[in-house]
Amino acid sequence: MKSQTVIRGEDQDFRQFRAAMQRSVLPRLDRAFQSLFERAKCGETPGFPCFKGRNRGIRSLDNPEPMIRDGPLQVKVASVASSS
């Protein structure tokens, strides 16, 4: 995702979150806008995608980099923010 690379290079706040987690959010946002334009094209009320309050919407983030070790099941989950 070239646009993500450009933004991460220019914006320090954006850079503090792990790239893998950002990659999981961007396709969802893209699908929301694709649906908006598809509804507008069909003549329906588009309903602009909006950011939802704390008690609505997505309740979890995808973490594509879990780590499982041998022995008793241990799962290590990376933190949301990277340590820079």
Beta strands, then each sheet from edge to edge (+ up, - down):
strand 1: 67-69
strand 2: 74-76
sheet 1: 1+ 2-
end
